[in-house]
Amino acid sequence: MESPASCSPIAITRAPQIKSARAPARARRSIPKSPGEVALHWPERRILIVGDAVVGDPPGRCKLLPEKVVDDPARLRESVRSLLALDFDILLPGDGAPIPQGAKARLRELVNTFPK
């Protein structure tokens, strides 16, 4: 088995459909926290998986990572704002606590803090 360091990166040129008997998810726009980041949306279960684009901290709320670790903070904010167009109630971030209900309202609270 190859170590992660020896694997070559791949380019995602279209939104793949990830389907299994348990989790049919749809990849959404690239989230420009860093190259290759995507959000996964499972509309039937109203779940949004965001990786490091949004952090669940403090528990029950959302925040972004510090700008110094984000490639393009303005683009990240715009991508996060676009996630509000999706139907979800559960947010599963890569860092911090998941938000098991009312997640869209918590994300909207975060987006409302962004510069206009």
C-alpha positions as CSV (number, residue, x, y, z in Angstrom):
1,M,0.0,0.0,0.0
2,E,1.3,3.4,-0.9
3,S,1.8,6.0,1.7
4,P,-0.2,9.3,1.3
5,A,3.1,11.1,0.6
6,S,3.8,9.0,-2.4
7,C,0.4,9.3,-4.0
8,S,-0.1,11.7,-6.9
9,P,-2.8,14.3,-6.7
10,I,-5.7,14.1,-9.0
11,A,-7.8,16.9,-10.6
12,I,-11.5,16.8,-10.1
13,T,-12.9,18.1,-13.4
14,R,-16.6,17.4,-12.7
15,A,-18.8,16.7,-9.7
16,P,-18.6,12.9,-9.1
17,Q,-21.6,10.9,-7.9
18,I,-20.6,8.8,-5.0
19,K,-23.2,6.1,-4.6
20,S,-23.5,3.1,-2.4
21,A,-26.4,1.3,-0.7
22,R,-25.8,3.4,2.3
23,A,-24.6,6.9,1.3
24,P,-25.5,8.4,-2.1
25,A,-23.7,11.7,-1.9
26,R,-23.0,14.5,-4.5
27,A,-19.8,16.4,-4.6
28,R,-20.4,20.2,-4.7
29,R,-18.2,23.0,-5.8
30,S,-14.6,23.0,-4.8
31,I,-14.2,24.7,-1.5
32,P,-11.0,26.9,-1.9
33,K,-9.6,26.4,1.6
34,S,-6.8,24.5,-0.2
35,P,-6.5,22.7,-3.5
36,G,-8.8,19.7,-3.9
37,E,-11.3,20.5,-1.1
38,V,-14.9,19.7,-1.9
39,A,-18.1,19.5,0.0
40,L,-20.3,16.4,-0.1
41,H,-24.1,16.8,0.0
42,W,-26.4,13.9,0.8
43,P,-29.8,15.5,0.0
44,E,-32.0,12.5,1.0
45,R,-30.6,12.7,4.6
46,R,-30.1,16.5,4.5
47,I,-26.4,16.0,5.4
48,L,-23.5,18.3,4.4
49,I,-19.9,17.2,4.8
50,V,-17.5,20.2,4.5
51,G,-14.0,19.0,5.5
52,D,-12.0,21.9,6.7
53,A,-14.1,24.6,4.9
54,V,-16.0,25.2,8.1
55,V,-15.1,24.2,11.7
56,G,-17.6,23.1,14.3
57,D,-16.2,25.3,17.1
58,P,-17.5,26.0,19.7
59,P,-19.8,23.0,19.7
60,G,-23.1,23.9,18.0
61,R,-21.7,26.8,16.1
62,C,-19.5,27.4,13.0
63,K,-16.3,29.3,12.2
64,L,-13.7,29.4,9.6
65,L,-10.0,28.5,10.0
66,P,-7.6,31.4,10.5
67,E,-7.0,33.2,7.3
68,K,-3.2,32.5,7.5
69,V,-4.0,28.8,6.7
70,V,-6.5,29.5,3.9
71,D,-5.3,29.9,0.3
72,D,-7.9,32.5,-0.7
73,P,-10.1,33.7,2.2
74,A,-12.5,35.7,0.0
75,R,-13.1,32.8,-2.3
76,L,-13.6,30.5,0.7
77,R,-16.2,32.9,2.2
78,E,-18.0,33.0,-1.2
79,S,-18.0,29.2,-1.4
80,V,-19.3,28.8,2.1
81,R,-22.0,31.4,1.3
82,S,-23.0,29.3,-1.7
83,L,-23.6,26.2,0.5
84,L,-26.7,27.9,1.9
85,A,-28.4,27.1,-1.4
86,L,-28.3,23.4,-0.5
87,D,-31.0,21.7,1.7
88,F,-29.3,20.4,4.8
89,D,-29.9,20.1,8.5
90,I,-26.8,18.2,9.6
91,L,-23.3,19.6,9.2
92,L,-20.3,17.3,9.4
93,P,-17.0,19.3,9.5
94,G,-13.6,17.8,9.3
95,D,-12.5,19.7,12.4
96,G,-14.6,20.4,15.5
97,A,-18.0,19.2,16.6
98,P,-20.7,18.0,14.2
99,I,-24.0,20.0,14.2
100,P,-26.7,17.3,14.3
101,Q,-29.7,19.6,13.8
102,G,-30.3,23.2,12.8
103,A,-27.0,23.3,10.9
104,K,-28.2,25.5,8.1
105,A,-29.2,28.2,10.6
106,R,-25.8,28.0,12.3
107,L,-24.0,28.3,8.9
108,R,-26.2,31.3,8.0
109,E,-25.1,32.9,11.3
110,L,-21.5,32.5,10.2
111,V,-22.1,33.8,6.7
112,N,-23.9,36.9,8.2
113,T,-20.5,37.8,9.8
114,F,-18.7,37.9,6.4
115,P,-17.8,41.3,4.9
116,K,-20.4,42.2,2.2
